[in-house]
Amino acid sequence: MLGPLAVVLIALTLPTLGQDAPEVPAGPRAEATVNLADFADRAEDGDWAPAIQAAIDAFSTGDPRVTGGVLVIPPGRYPVGRPIILGTDPGQWGLHVEGYGATLVGTAGLDAFEMGEREPEEAELGVPILIIHGVEGIEGGNYCIEGLTFDREQRRNGIGISLPWGMGVAKNTTFRSVKVMGQKVGVHINHQWQVFFAECTFRGNERGMLIQNHGNNIGITNCTFRRNHHHGLVIGPDRGQTASNGQHISGSIFEANKGYGMLLLSSAQTVVAGCYFEANGNHIGVMTPWQTTIDTNLFWGYYGHGWRSSDFPSNACVVVRGAKRLQMRNNHYAAVEAWFRRPEDGELWEYVPLPAGPQGVQQHSPPDPEQEEGFVYEQRPVPLLITGRFEGDFVLDALPEVHQDADVVTRRIAADRRLSYYEYNEATNRFEEHSLLPDEQ
């Protein structure tokens, strides 16, 4: 039998006869899931941008307690003649866009679209297909873009996805299984942070991804940067900021990019782990100030089609320029060699640049340089090539080579995994390995 107190508690939880039920927030959308097919009549002369924008705007409830939901874009090709904007209303916070089998195609009309005043880095890249804002009045964006493909009619024009400066920070935005191809820049992140990519593909762009101006806490996991016509991933340069900080790049593939697989210009506290680099015009590229860790990656081969696309000597697995507190650990380097020479009557070795060559040749390696009389030539494996100012605390997992224009301030550096160190010999312009163990008597 229930006691008096239990009866009172039960009575308090039951609705009173004749009392109105609690008011449920109402808005323009009746469901948490919206299908683009229901907005097909909004397309204008084959341009699906108005229809897609209307579907996104259907999540604008006007009630801050009602946010997010799922926008389904069915399989098919959707020409886009003006930018699509996500994040213009608090109701869009947390929106999940599902587009497996769907392709948004930037048209010639999109390339000619007149946009308002933008930051200089964005203006010079062209018009985006998708622009993502942070939501006013709510921290971040909390969006998830999944399964969509972004393409371009006029190849290597504009931006696939833009997270621009000055439009709010779209924190905690995730891209999953997204493919971006045919753009000038696949994804442009400008003064944004907490943006994550998983199982995405960047192929056939001029640059796969560009992170600039304080692009912080960017995670890139199990992605593919392949056959981009310049660099795969570029971080920097930054304008008016110290650096783009805290990137974590893991388990990704950088293959057959004509420039650098990865070019780090102004990144800091960057970790590159468990990635695979094959047949790029160059591999990691330029190292940067502050802590950078390159751990357990495979660097393989050299891509002859793009050997003139790199700004620095190309025949090296990793080019080090302007680095501080760089740690290279447990990496494997293969199939990259370069020529060096010294005068017959001297000791000083210098790097021999590649001869100028045409683009698009079928050979997978550049021609050897012509050997001048009076010099001794030597071809060496080049896992690491130092080209700029070399100053700071370093741990390297391979014996580096030195370009003659490098400024070697740090003469002795630690060698990873062995009881040894590398020491620079100014007379020969080479690092030499020395053991830390005492000589046996």
DOLOMI-835509 format. One record per residue (C-alpha): residue in one letter; x, y, z. Coordinates in steps of 0.05 Angstrom, whole numbers, plus 32768, in hexadecimal, padded with zeros to 4 digits. Example, Ala and Ser with C-alpha at 12.3 -4.5 7.8 and 13.67 -1.06 7.14 Angstrom:
<pts>
a80F67FA6809Cs81117FEB808F
</pts>
This chain:
<pts>
m800080008000l801A80457FEEg802780768026p800980BD8028l804B80DD800Fa804E80AF7FD2v800780C07FC0v8016810A7FC3l805481027F97i802E80DB7F62a7FF7810E7F62l802981467F56t804481237F18l7FFF81187EF7p7FE1814E7EC9t7FA681747EE7l7F65816C7EC1g7F5781AA7E97q7F9F81C37E9Dd7FC381D37E5Ca800081A77E4Ap804581C97E49e804F81F27E0Bv807C81D07DD6p80A982007DAFa809082067D67g80B6821E7D2Ap80B5821C7CDEr80CC81D47CDCa809E819F7CF5e80D281667CF5a811A815E7D0Ct812B81417CC7v812481697C87n812D814B7C41l814881777C09a811781557BD9d80DF817B7BFBf80FE81BC7BE4a810A81A97B9Bd80DA81DE7B83r810982137B9Fa813F82037B6Ce814582397B37d815882277AEFg818081EB7B06d81A282117B3Fw819681EA7B7Fa81B6821E7BADp8173823F7BBEa815481FB7BCEi818E81E57BFAq818E82287C1Da814382247C2Aa814C81DE7C47i818281F87C77d815882347C89a811E82057C9Bf814681F97CDBs813F82427CEFt810A823B7D25g8110827E7D49d811182587D8Bp8156824E7DABr813E820E7DCBv813281ED7D88t817381E17D62g819281B07D32g817581737D0Fv8187814D7CCFl818681677C88v8186812E7C56i81A0813C7C10p818D81017BE3p81BF80E37BB1g81C7810D7B72r81ED81487B54y81D8818D7B6Bp81F481C87B43v820082047B70g8202824C7B55r820982737B96p822982637BD9i8202823A7C0Ci820682557C53l8200822C7C92g81FC824D7CD7t81D0828B7CCBd819E827A7D02p81A2825A7D48g817282247D32q81A882097D04w81D881FB7D3Eg81E981B17D3Fl81CE81A37CF9h81E281607CDBv81E581607C8Fe81E4811B7C6Fg81F481177C25y820E80D27C13g820D80CD7BC7a81FE81177BC0t822D81477B9Bl822B81937B9Fv824881AF7B5Eg826281F67B5Ct824E82137B19a826A824B7AEDg823482777B0Bl825082697B50d8295827D7B3Aa827982C07B21f824F82CC7B5Fe825C83117B7Em826A830A7BC8g827083427BFBe82AF83597C1Dr82D9831F7C36e831C83137C58p835583177C25e836782CD7C29e832082B97C19a831482EC7BE2e835082D47BB9l8339828C7BBBg82F682957B99v82AE82857BACp829D824B7BDBi826782177BD0l825882127C1Bi826682487C4Fi826182337C98h825782677CCFg825782637D1Av8211826D7D37e820382B17D57g81F082AB7DA0i820782627DA6e824F824B7DAEg826982287D70g824182047D3An824181BB7D4Ey823281A87D05c824081657CE4i824781627C98e8246811A7C81g824C80F67C3El824881337C10t8274813C7BD2f828981827BBAd829E818A7B71r82A981C37B3Fe829781CD7AF6q82D281FB7AE9r830B81D47B07r833681F27B3Fn830A822F7B4Bg82EF82487B8Di82E882247BD0g82C181E57BDFi82B481F37C29s82C582347C4Cl82C782427C97p82D6828C7C92w82F282C07CC1g82C082F17CE0m828282C57CDAg828582A67D1Fv82AF826A7D33a828C82297D20k82AA82007D59n829F81B57D5Ct829081AE7D11t829D81687CF5f82A581517CADr829D81077CA2s82A580E17C60v82A481227C39k82C781277BF5v82DF81697BD8m82FC816C7B91g8309819C7B58q830F81DB7B84k834582107B89v834481FF7BD4g831C81C37BECv831081DD7C33h832582217C4Di8328822B7C99n833582737CABh833882887CF4q830F824C7D0Cw831B82157D3Eq830181D17D56v82F381B77D10f82FB816C7D02f830181417CC3a82F980F67CC1e82FD80C87C84c82FA81037C54t831A81077C0Ff833A81447BEEr834B81357BA6g835A815C7B67n835981A17B88e839081D47B81r839981CE7BCDg8373819B7BF4m836C81C27C35l838482067C4Ci838682197C96q839782627CA7n839682997CDBh838F82747D1Dg837182347D04n837482107D46n836481C97D5Di835881AC7D18g835381607D17i835F81397CD7t835780EE7CDDn835880B77CA9c835280E87C6Ft836F80E57C29f8392811F7C05r839E81047BBFr83B181217B7Bn83A981697B8Eh83CA81967B5Bh83F581BB7B8Dh83F781AA7BD8g83CC81797BFEl83C6819D7C41v83E081E37C50i83E282047C95g83F1824E7C92p840682837C86d83E482A97CBEr83D282F37CBFg83D383187D01q83D682D87D29t840F82B17D48a83FF82707D26s83CB823A7D19n83D1820D7D55g83C081C77D6Cq83B4819F7D2Dh83B281547D32i83BA812F7CEFs83B980E37CF3g83AE80A57CCAs83A880CD7C89i83C380C37C42f83E880F77C1Ae83F380DB7BD5a840780F67B90n83FF813F7BA1k8428816A7B71g844081997BA8y844D81867BF0g842381507C0Em8420817D7C4Bl843B81C47C50l844181E17C96l844E822C7C94s843682467CD7s841A820C7CFEa842D81FD7D46q842281C47D77t8414819A7D3Av8415814E7D3Cv841A81247CFDa841580DA7D0Fg840980997CEAc840180B97CA5y8418809F7C61f843B80CB7C2Fe844680AF7BE9a845B80CD7BA6n845281167BB8g847B814D7B97n849381557BDEh847D81397C21i8473815E7C62g849081A07C49v84A481DA7C74m84A881D37CBFt8492820A7CEDp849F822C7D30w848C820B7D72q847E81C37D81t847381967D46t8474814A7D4Bi8479811C7D0Ed847280D57D27t846B808F7D08n845D80A57CC0l847380847C7Ff849380B07C4Aw8498808D7C08g84AE80A17BC3y84B180DE7B98y848080FA7B64g84A281117B24h846481337B07g8469816C7B39w84B181747B4Br84B081BE7B38s847281CD7B61s849581D27BA4d84B282127BBFf84EE81EF7BDEp851B81B57BC7s84EE817C7BB7n8517813D7BBCa851181317C07c84DE810E7C31v84D881487C63v84F1818F7C59v850281B47C9Ar850282007C98g84FA82307CD2a84EA81FA7D05k84EE81FB7D51r84E381C17D80l84D781907D48q84D281477D5Am84D781117D24r84CC80CC7D41n84C480857D26n84B9809A7CDEh84CD80707CA2y84ED80927C65a84F580707C22a8506807B7BD8v851B80C47BDAe856180D97BC5a8584811A7BB2w85C581307B94f85FC81557BBAr863F816D7BA3r8681818A7BBEp86BE81A87B9Be86F481747B8Cd8724819C7BB8g86F181AD7BEFe86C6818E7C25l868681B87C23w864A81917C07e861081B67BE7y85CC819F7BD0v85C4819B7B84p858081B77B6El855581917B3Dp855981A67AF4a851E81CC7AD9g84EC819E7AB8p84A8819E7A97q8469818E7ABDg843F81517AB0v847781237A98q846D80D97A9Eq84AD80CA7AC5h84A680C17B0Fs84EA80E07B1Fp850D811F7B06p854B811B7ADBd858F811A7AFCp85B5815D7AFCe85EF81677ACDq8631815C7AF0e866481947AE9e86AE81897AE7g86D581987B26f869F817C7B55v8694813B7B77y864B81247B75e862780F67BA5q85E080DE7BA7r85C480D27BEDp858280BE7C0Ev856180FD7C29p852E80EE7C5Fl853581357C7Bl854F81737C59i855E81B37C80t855481F07C55g8549822B7C85r855C82437CCAf856782067CF7e8562821D7D3Fg854081FD7D7Bd853981BA7D9Df8533817F7D6Ev852B81347D6El853681147D29d852E80CC7D15a855B80CF7CD8l859C80F17CC5p858A81337CA3e85AA81537C66v85B7819D7C62h85AB81CF7C2Aq85E581FF7C21d85B7823B7C2Fa85A082207C72d85B382447CB3v85C5820E7CE4v85C4822C7D2At85B781EC7D50r85F581C17D43r85E581847D6Di85A181617D6Ea858681217D8Da857B80E37D64d853C80BC7D72r853E80727D86r858A806D7D8Al85C1807E7DBBs85DD80B27D8Cy85D880FA7D75y85E181227D35e861581597D32y861E818D7CFCn866281947CDBe866881DA7CC0a86A481C97C94t867E81947C6Dn863781B07C75r8620816B7C8Df8603814D7CCCe862A81117CE7e861280DC7D17h863880D07D58s862E809B7D8Dl862080AD7DD5l8640806D7DEDp8689806E7E04d86BC80507DD5e86CD80087DE3q87137FFE7DFF
</pts>
